[in-house]
């Protein structure tokens, strides 16, 4: 055992370190140079502790007579110097930090064993550093972190890749090359996820790149280049990620619209565009399963997603998120109304370049068929107390009230609370999404046990109009919508939904029930309608 040397000291070992020699070198620091005149023996092992950066070098053929193989092992926390020799017949292990050093070999076998780098690596790995054409990488090389700014090369590698199976580098960063040629895909595989999202697919080793999405048009000037941002939206500035990172991004925004063709390209850090674009065409508005039509199966998909269905490869959050223009990665009453419009054959063009329509004004929603024109005030109630909703736009058009069948609930029992609508400024109503929030009590809970829309009631807001209805028990939401048009509620009070609440066996005290803030009302153009809550109701948990 040879102990640690000083922070800047050098250590030179002569010809006595042969193949059969056992020498363990345990260094607390490596800021100088360790030189082996004729290589490191097959049973030797050099360890640089992983809590100290190795800024020095390890040279296994210091006298450059061609006899300096690395036959033992080298373990380093971080490498910031150089490991050099003739052939690697042992192993090199570099820890999980960020290393910027280099591995330079020059023999006729060169890299014939193992190199494992757990962290990021910004240096070179060369098996033919003397350039005489006899240094191949035949062993296993694995870089678990990001490989950026360095070069990997051996006589058996093709400039620019692809890499052979014994080399695993899933994350090529900016500036990383294979034999001085940047490795990038010929194309970026991409598919549509329903009519409002795109995503990349498959396995593709490549450099870090930005994703360019350009809408294809045959009318007027070319559409502008859009770059995918880190959150999947589109913007003007390129964002560089590795292929592994891009595969988790869902591309969306007002410019991703139904029945439109997009060209998806990869752009390298230097701005180069590689290969042919992937051509992706989004399906019809509301065609969740991309079978060429918007039909009953698509309507049922949206209703299932609203009701809490976790989704599958065809019917899922992304294929079901149809509205507003700035998709919100939720399925709510706006998407129910959108699927009904798609079923009726209407179209959507929020920010389509080829259609000539502009971006929708902030606020979402929109008239179907002529583009989704955003309504002032945004989507959902604004400004109200938690759980209470609030006025929107130019004042509330509806008041939502809750009426319990009793102001008490037995512990372990249930009580029904019904929701009603009253129009203060009558506007046609096409659909709604109603939800409640329950707070208070000194112990135990009161929760939504069942949900129902009693369509047979004569005071039901859509009575005798054959609406589509849906309930989301886990989310505590109920929704109803008309296939088209709307009703003028007038000044009468109309029934909306029934929430059956259950008290736990240990419920005590006064529980407060109010209209939840994500409640929505929509008009015949799928614009949000302003509403306010009539106020909370109190229910006392009592002995059965």
C-alpha positions in Angstrom: 0.0 0.0 0.0 1.3 3.4 -1.0 -0.3 6.3 0.9 -1.3 9.7 -0.3 1.0 12.3 -1.8 0.8 16.0 -1.4 -1.6 18.3 -3.3 1.0 19.2 -5.9 3.5 16.4 -5.7 4.6 14.0 -8.4 5.1 10.2 -8.2 7.2 8.3 -10.7 7.2 4.5 -10.6 9.8 2.6 -12.6 10.1 -0.7 -14.4 9.5 -2.8 -11.3 5.8 -2.4 -11.7 5.3 -5.4 -13.9 2.3 -7.6 -14.8 2.5 -9.8 -11.7 3.1 -7.0 -9.2 0.5 -6.0 -6.7 0.6 -2.3 -5.8 -2.3 -0.4 -4.3 -2.1 3.3 -4.4 -4.6 5.1 -2.1 -4.5 8.9 -2.7 -6.4 11.5 -0.7 -5.7 13.9 -3.4 -4.3 14.0 -7.0 -3.1 17.4 -8.0 0.2 16.4 -9.3 1.2 13.5 -11.7 1.5 9.8 -11.2 3.8 8.3 -13.8 4.3 4.6 -14.6 7.3 4.1 -16.9 6.1 0.7 -18.1 2.5 0.7 -17.1 0.4 -0.3 -14.1 0.5 -4.0 -13.2 -2.5 -6.3 -13.7 -3.1 -6.6 -10.0 -2.4 -3.0 -9.2 -5.2 -0.6 -8.2 -5.1 3.2 -8.0 -7.8 4.9 -5.9 -8.3 8.7 -5.7 -11.0 9.3 -3.1 -14.2 10.5 -4.5 -14.6 13.4 -2.1 -11.6 15.2 -3.7 -11.4 16.3 -7.4 -8.5 14.8 -9.3 -6.9 17.7 -11.1 -3.6 15.9 -11.8 -2.8 13.2 -14.4 -2.1 9.5 -14.5 0.5 8.6 -17.2 1.1 4.9 -17.8 3.8 5.2 -20.5 5.8 8.1 -19.1 9.0 7.1 -21.0 7.0 6.7 -24.3 8.5 3.4 -25.2 5.2 1.9 -26.1 5.1 -0.5 -23.1 2.8 1.3 -20.8 -0.5 -0.6 -20.6 -3.1 0.1 -17.9 -3.7 -3.4 -16.7 -5.1 -2.8 -13.2 -7.8 -0.4 -12.2 -8.3 3.3 -11.7 -11.1 4.7 -9.5 -11.5 8.5 -9.4 -14.3 10.7 -7.9 -13.9 13.4 -10.6 -11.4 13.5 -13.4 -10.0 16.9 -14.4 -6.5 15.8 -15.5 -5.5 13.2 -18.1 -5.3 9.4 -17.9 -3.0 8.2 -20.7 -1.3 5.0 -21.7 -0.9 2.5 -24.5 -3.8 0.0 -23.9 -6.5 -0.2 -21.3 -6.7 -3.8 -20.2 -8.1 -3.1 -16.7 -10.9 -0.7 -15.8 -11.4 3.0 -15.2 -14.2 4.1 -12.9 -15.2 7.8 -12.6 -17.8 8.9 -10.1 -21.0 11.0 -10.2 -19.5 14.5 -10.3 -18.8 16.5 -13.4 -15.5 15.6 -15.0 -13.6 17.6 -17.6 -10.4 15.6 -18.1 -9.4 13.1 -20.8 -8.6 9.5 -21.5 -5.9 9.1 -24.2 -4.7 5.7 -25.3 -2.6 4.7 -28.3 -2.1 0.9 -28.6 -3.2 -1.7 -31.0 -5.9 -2.8 -28.7 -6.3 0.5 -26.9 -9.6 0.5 -25.0 -10.2 -3.2 -24.5 -11.8 -3.2 -21.0 -14.2 -1.0 -19.1 -14.8 2.7 -18.7 -17.7 3.7 -16.5 -18.5 7.4 -15.9 -21.5 7.9 -13.5 -21.7 11.7 -13.8 -21.4 14.3 -16.6 -18.3 14.2 -18.8 -16.9 17.1 -20.9 -13.6 15.5 -21.9 -12.2 13.2 -24.6 -12.0 9.4 -24.8 -9.5 8.6 -27.5 -8.3 5.1 -28.3 -5.9 6.2 -31.2 -4.4 9.3 -29.8 -1.2 8.9 -31.7 -3.1 8.7 -35.0 -1.4 5.6 -36.3 -4.7 3.8 -37.0 -4.4 0.9 -34.6 -6.5 2.0 -31.6 -10.0 0.5 -31.5 -12.6 0.8 -28.7 -13.5 -2.9 -28.2 -14.4 -2.7 -24.5 -17.5 -1.3 -22.8 -17.9 2.5 -22.4 -20.8 3.9 -20.4 -21.5 7.5 -19.6 -24.6 7.8 -17.5 -24.6 11.6 -17.3 -24.5 14.3 -20.0 -21.6 14.0 -22.5 -20.9 17.5 -23.7 -18.0 19.4 -25.3 -15.8 16.3 -25.7 -15.0 13.7 -28.4 -15.0 10.0 -28.4 -13.0 8.2 -31.1 -11.4 4.9 -32.1 -10.5 3.4 -35.4 -13.6 1.2 -35.3 -16.0 4.3 -35.0 -17.5 6.2 -37.8 -17.3 10.0 -37.6 -20.7 11.3 -36.5 -21.9 7.8 -35.4 -23.9 5.7 -35.0 -22.2 4.2 -31.9 -21.7 0.4 -31.6 -23.6 -1.5 -28.9 -20.6 -1.6 -26.5 -20.8 2.2 -26.1 -23.7 3.5 -24.2 -24.0 7.3 -24.2 -27.7 8.2 -24.2 -27.2 12.0 -23.6 -25.1 13.8 -26.1 -24.8 17.5 -25.1 -23.8 20.6 -27.1 -20.4 20.2 -28.7 -20.1 16.5 -28.2 -18.7 14.6 -31.2 -17.8 11.2 -32.5 -14.4 11.4 -34.2 -14.8 15.2 -34.4 -18.2 15.0 -36.1 -21.3 16.0 -34.2 -23.8 13.1 -33.8 -27.3 14.2 -34.6 -30.4 12.4 -35.9 -31.3 12.4 -39.6 -34.8 13.2 -38.4 -36.8 13.6 -35.2 -39.6 11.0 -34.9 -42.8 12.7 -33.9 -46.6 12.0 -33.9 -49.8 13.8 -33.1 -51.5 13.2 -29.7 -55.0 14.0 -30.7 -55.8 17.2 -32.5 -54.0 19.7 -30.1 -50.7 18.1 -29.2 -47.5 16.7 -30.8 -44.9 14.6 -29.1 -41.6 12.9 -30.1 -41.4 9.2 -30.1 -39.0 6.3 -30.3 -35.3 6.0 -29.3 -32.8 8.3 -31.0 -29.3 8.9 -29.8 -28.3 12.5 -30.7 -26.6 15.6 -29.7 -28.5 18.2 -27.6 -30.8 20.0 -30.0 -33.7 22.4 -30.2 -37.0 21.2 -31.7 -38.3 23.3 -34.6 -42.0 23.1 -35.5 -43.1 24.8 -38.7 -46.7 24.8 -39.9 -46.8 23.8 -43.6 -48.7 26.1 -45.8 -49.2 26.5 -49.5 -50.9 29.9 -49.2 -49.0 33.2 -48.8 -45.7 33.7 -47.1 -44.0 30.7 -45.2 -45.2 30.2 -41.6 -42.7 31.3 -38.9 -40.4 28.9 -37.1 -41.6 28.0 -33.7 -39.2 26.5 -31.1 -40.5 24.0 -28.5 -40.0 25.4 -25.0 -39.1 23.4 -21.8 -42.8 23.2 -20.9 -44.0 22.1 -24.4 -45.3 25.5 -25.5 -44.0 27.2 -28.6 -41.8 30.3 -28.6 -39.2 32.3 -30.6 -36.1 31.2 -28.7 -34.5 27.8 -29.2 -34.2 25.5 -26.1 -31.6 22.7 -26.2 -32.3 19.4 -24.6 -31.1 15.8 -25.0 -33.4 13.3 -26.8 -34.2 11.6 -23.5 -35.4 14.9 -22.1 -37.4 15.8 -25.2 -39.3 12.5 -25.0 -41.2 13.6 -21.9 -42.4 16.9 -23.5 -45.9 17.3 -25.0 -46.0 20.1 -27.6 -49.0 22.3 -27.4 -50.3 25.9 -27.8 -52.6 28.0 -29.9 -50.6 27.2 -33.0 -51.2 23.4 -32.7 -54.6 23.0 -34.2 -56.7 20.3 -35.8 -56.3 19.1 -39.5 -53.0 20.8 -39.9 -49.6 19.6 -41.2 -46.4 20.4 -39.2 -42.7 19.9 -40.1 -40.7 18.8 -37.0 -36.9 19.3 -37.2 -33.9 19.0 -34.9 -31.6 22.0 -34.7 -28.1 21.6 -33.3 -26.4 24.0 -30.9 -24.7 25.6 -33.8 -27.9 26.2 -35.6 -27.6 23.4 -38.2 -30.7 21.5 -39.3 -30.2 17.9 -40.0 -31.9 15.5 -42.4 -35.5 15.6 -43.7 -38.3 16.9 -41.4 -40.8 14.6 -39.8 -44.2 15.4 -41.3 -47.0 15.2 -38.8 -50.7 16.0 -39.5 -53.1 16.5 -36.6 -56.5 14.7 -36.9 -59.9 16.3 -37.1 -61.0 18.4 -34.2 -62.1 16.0 -31.5 -60.9 12.8 -33.3 -59.3 11.4 -30.2 -58.4 8.0 -31.7 -57.3 9.4 -35.1 -59.6 7.1 -37.1 -60.6 9.8 -39.5 -63.9 10.9 -37.9 -65.2 12.6 -34.8 -68.0 10.2 -33.6 -69.6 8.7 -30.6 -66.4 6.9 -29.5 -64.7 10.3 -29.2 -67.6 11.8 -27.2 -67.5 8.8 -24.8 -63.7 9.2 -24.5 -64.1 12.8 -23.3 -66.9 11.9 -20.9 -64.8 9.1 -19.5 -61.8 11.4 -19.0 -64.0 14.0 -17.3 -65.3 11.2 -15.0 -61.7 10.3 -13.9 -60.8 7.6 -16.4 -56.9 7.4 -16.2 -56.6 7.0 -20.0 -54.8 4.7 -22.3 -52.7 4.9 -25.5 -55.6 6.3 -27.5 -58.0 8.1 -25.1 -55.9 10.2 -22.7 -55.4 13.6 -21.3 -53.6 14.9 -24.4 -56.0 13.6 -27.0 -58.9 14.8 -24.9 -57.7 18.3 -24.1 -59.4 20.2 -26.9 -60.0 23.7 -25.5 -59.4 26.6 -24.9 -56.9 27.8 -27.5 -54.1 27.7 -24.9 -54.7 24.1 -23.8 -54.7 23.6 -20.1 -54.0 19.9 -19.7 -57.3 19.3 -18.0 -60.6 17.8 -19.3 -63.5 19.9 -18.2 -66.8 21.2 -19.5 -65.0 23.3 -22.2 -63.7 20.1 -23.7 -67.1 18.5 -23.5 -68.6 21.4 -25.5 -65.6 21.3 -27.9 -66.1 17.6 -28.7 -69.8 18.2 -29.4 -68.8 21.0 -31.8 -66.3 18.7 -33.5 -69.0 16.1 -33.8 -71.2 18.7 -35.5 -68.4 19.3 -38.1 -67.1 22.6 -36.9 -63.5 23.5 -37.0 -60.9 25.3 -34.8 -58.2 27.7 -35.8 -56.8 29.5 -32.8 -53.5 30.6 -34.2 -53.1 28.8 -37.4 -50.7 30.4 -39.8 -52.1 28.8 -42.9 -55.7 29.8 -42.1 -54.7 33.4 -41.7 -56.4 33.7 -38.3 -54.6 35.5 -35.5 -53.8 34.3 -32.1 -56.8 34.3 -29.8 -57.0 37.1 -27.3 -55.9 36.1 -23.8 -58.7 34.6 -21.8 -59.3 31.4 -23.8 -62.7 30.1 -24.8 -64.0 31.0 -28.1 -66.7 30.8 -30.8 -66.6 27.5 -32.5 -66.5 27.4 -36.3 -65.1 30.9 -36.8 -62.0 30.4 -34.5 -61.9 30.5 -30.8 -62.2 34.2 -30.0 -61.1 34.7 -26.4 -63.4 36.2 -24.0 -62.2 39.0 -21.7 -61.9 37.9 -18.1 -60.3 34.5 -18.6 -61.7 31.1 -17.9 -63.5 30.3 -14.6 -64.4 32.7 -11.8 -62.0 35.4 -10.8 -61.6 37.4 -7.6 -63.9 35.4 -5.4 -63.1 33.8 -2.0 -61.7 30.4 -1.9 -64.4 28.0 -3.0 -66.8 30.8 -3.7 -66.3 31.8 -7.3 -66.4 35.5 -8.3 -67.5 38.0 -10.9 -66.0 38.0 -14.4 -66.1 40.4 -17.3 -68.8 43.0 -16.8 -70.6 41.5 -13.8 -72.2 38.2 -12.9 -74.7 36.7 -15.2 -75.7 33.8 -12.8 -75.9 33.1 -9.1 -75.2 29.6 -8.0 -76.9 28.5 -4.8 -76.7 25.4 -2.6 -79.9 24.1 -0.9 -79.4 21.2 1.6 -82.4 18.9 2.4 -81.5 19.3 6.0 -79.0 21.4 8.0 -77.9 18.4 9.9 -76.3 15.1 9.0 -76.2 12.0 11.2 -72.7 10.7 11.9 -72.1 7.8 9.4 -75.2 9.0 7.4 -75.9 11.2 4.4 -77.6 14.4 3.4 -78.4 15.7 -0.1 -77.3 19.2 -1.2 -78.7 20.4 -4.5 -77.2 23.1 -6.7 -79.4 25.7 -8.5 -78.8 28.4 -11.1 -80.5 31.8 -11.1 -79.9 34.2 -14.0 -79.4 37.8 -13.0 -78.5 38.9 -16.5 -80.0 36.2 -18.8 -77.5 34.9 -21.3 -77.9 31.7 -23.2 -76.4 28.7 -21.4 -75.1 25.7 -23.2 -73.2 23.8 -20.5 -71.9 23.9 -16.9 -69.5 22.2 -14.6 -70.5 22.3 -10.9 -68.4 21.4 -7.9 -68.5 22.0 -4.1 -65.8 22.5 -1.4 -66.4 21.3 2.2 -64.5 22.8 5.1 -64.9 23.1 8.9 -65.8 20.6 11.5 -64.0 20.0 14.8 -63.3 16.3 14.0 -64.0 13.7 11.3 -65.0 14.5 7.7 -67.9 15.3 5.4 -67.2 14.3 1.8 -69.1 13.9 -1.5 -70.4 10.3 -1.5 -72.4 10.3 -4.7 -73.2 12.7 -7.5 -76.3 12.8 -9.7 -78.0 15.1 -12.3 -81.7 14.5 -12.0 -82.6 15.0 -15.6 -86.3 14.1 -15.0 -86.9 17.1 -12.8 -89.1 19.6 -14.5 -87.0 22.5 -13.2 -83.8 20.9 -14.6 -82.0 23.6 -16.6 -81.9 21.4 -19.7 -85.1 19.5 -19.1 -86.4 17.6 -22.1 -83.4 18.8 -24.3 -81.4 15.5 -24.2 -78.2 16.9 -22.9 -74.9 15.0 -22.4 -74.2 14.6 -18.7 -71.2 13.4 -16.8 -70.1 13.0 -13.2 -66.5 12.9 -11.7 -66.9 11.4 -8.3 -63.2 11.5 -7.4 -63.0 15.1 -8.4 -66.4 16.0 -7.0 -67.7 17.5 -10.3 -70.9 17.2 -12.3 -71.4 18.5 -15.9 -74.1 18.8 -18.4 -74.1 20.2 -21.9 -76.2 20.5 -25.0 -75.1 19.3 -28.4 -75.7 22.7 -29.9 -77.3 26.0 -29.1 -78.2 27.2 -25.6 -81.1 28.0 -23.4 -82.2 31.3 -22.0 -82.6 30.6 -18.3 -84.5 33.8 -17.7 -84.9 34.9 -14.1 -86.2 31.6 -12.8 -84.2 29.3 -10.5 -83.1 26.1 -12.3 -81.8 22.8 -10.9 -78.2 21.8 -11.8 -76.9 18.9 -9.7 -77.3 16.8 -6.5 -74.4 16.2 -4.2 -74.9 13.5 -1.6 -72.6 14.2 1.3 -71.6 11.5 3.9 -70.4 12.3 7.4 -67.7 10.0 8.9 -68.6 8.2 12.1 -66.5 10.6 14.2 -67.7 13.8 12.5 -68.3 16.6 14.9 -69.1 20.3 14.6 -70.3 22.6 11.8 -69.2 21.9 8.3 -69.3 24.6 5.6 -70.3 23.8 2.0 -69.7 26.3 -0.8 -69.5 26.4 -4.6 -66.0 25.5 -5.6 -63.9 27.9 -7.7 -63.4 25.6 -10.6 -67.1 25.7 -11.4 -67.8 26.8 -14.9 -70.7 28.0 -17.0 -70.4 28.3 -20.8 -72.6 29.9 -23.5 -73.5 28.6 -26.9 -70.1 29.8 -28.3 -68.2 28.0 -25.5 -67.4 31.4 -23.9 -67.1 31.4 -20.1 -70.0 33.0 -18.3 -69.5 35.1 -15.2 -71.1 33.8 -12.0 -71.0 34.2 -8.3 -72.0 32.1 -5.3 -75.0 32.9 -3.2 -72.9 32.0 -0.2 -72.0 28.9 1.9 -74.4 26.6 3.7 -73.8 25.1 7.1 -74.4 21.4 8.0 -74.0 20.2 11.6 -72.9 16.6 12.3 -75.2 15.1 14.9 -75.7 11.8 16.6 -77.7 9.3 14.6 
